[in-house]
């Protein structure tokens, strides 16, 4: 049986798709057969971030409607043979998704894959609800600002009450916090909530802090999941996140401002 | 707000909004057969005609909507009016039924928290012929609730007895209890104790940052609470119609 992971947040623009692409690639690179599904029907983006937009023939809605088989719709990643992408439909809306349809697709995928990453759309409507309904684990992506934290809190409430696990009275969905676009410098200046501030409200298991980084935008533009950019701090942070999720004990990085080197100290460079 | 003697009264106001709870008989409809409903209702009413005269009534349509058929709500409401009953609310109604209810100026109620055992409630609501009062004794058995997870924004929790929260209550969450409320984390949402009118109930919390606190309908909002600057364990209770907030 596969482990189903939902990447969710409530609020839009916090980095759900970036995170979905990165962790799916990270899990696949560790040798686990992974599928990543775009639930954002009508506003399809995952294929762009994954760099496979020109290879989309069939999509998630086609599979649900029985117009294509899973095998036809799944796109194999060119960089990692353990990773498959199931894109969303751009011409339909969220109503094209049904609970039975989504359940069937996830069941079929479960037979073959080790991890299934569900990239949730923003909001708490149908698309987001279906993305999280079947989940075993939830990655809650939050930016260090009040509205994002409040929306994540709301989403956590929904995860606890409206999922399949909650309805069946099974063990609750495991919730993890991913704090993205974090800038220790701005936290110090009081412009941004700190990890402690966020944890004070959410009190979740912190899976990682993803620092604000130019490489994220560059990676998105070029269709390469940022986790493949080993030079960038964000890429390294996602590598840590995947390792921690898989149970490795990796110390947290990027929470405090980088210490200046001896050279910087001597000359007081900024 | 006149609920507090500690805050000076700036202006004498002609009115005020208060949050309060009342109990009303709930009429649970089990069937869509109007004839059957009319017949049985008449029988019931005949048992205690004085009690039911002009009695307020909340209609619960959950059971009758479950089997897919639709009830002629308009006819039912007209019948109730003819029998001198005053429907003041409707719950578990379908969209179509909701629009009919609105047409008759009947508010729509959403069920809060757990759905009570409607059958039990119904049989308990049969009036005691001697006193003419509703026998609610059997319903008020203490049902305390313990929550060990954080209460998230948008969640509502209702306890028929005391409510104990071991974690925090987020902004945008609502916790309600007919008895006391204990929060062993930060209280940032709304907390309403004694919602059935128990003025002896209290609210206890480790950190008070609530949006609203209320005891038996007497409330304060965060605007009033901010002035107090409380960052330690706090209790809130009612004394002479005024909410008293002090450190523990």
HADDOCK unambig.tbl for C-alpha pairs under 7 A between the chains (distance, minus, plus):
assign (segid A and resid 150 and name CA) (segid B and resid 153 and name CA) 6.95 0.50 0.50
assign (segid A and resid 153 and name CA) (segid B and resid 152 and name CA) 5.45 0.50 0.50
assign (segid A and resid 153 and name CA) (segid B and resid 153 and name CA) 5.53 0.50 0.50
assign (segid A and resid 154 and name CA) (segid B and resid 152 and name CA) 5.82 0.50 0.50
assign (segid A and resid 154 and name CA) (segid B and resid 153 and name CA) 4.57 0.50 0.50
assign (segid A and resid 154 and name CA) (segid B and resid 154 and name CA) 5.67 0.50 0.50
assign (segid A and resid 156 and name CA) (segid B and resid 152 and name CA) 6.58 0.50 0.50
assign (segid A and resid 157 and name CA) (segid B and resid 152 and name CA) 4.90 0.50 0.50
assign (segid A and resid 157 and name CA) (segid B and resid 153 and name CA) 6.61 0.50 0.50
assign (segid A and resid 157 and name CA) (segid B and resid 154 and name CA) 6.87 0.50 0.50
assign (segid A and resid 157 and name CA) (segid B and resid 155 and name CA) 6.14 0.50 0.50
assign (segid A and resid 201 and name CA) (segid B and resid 170 and name CA) 6.76 0.50 0.50
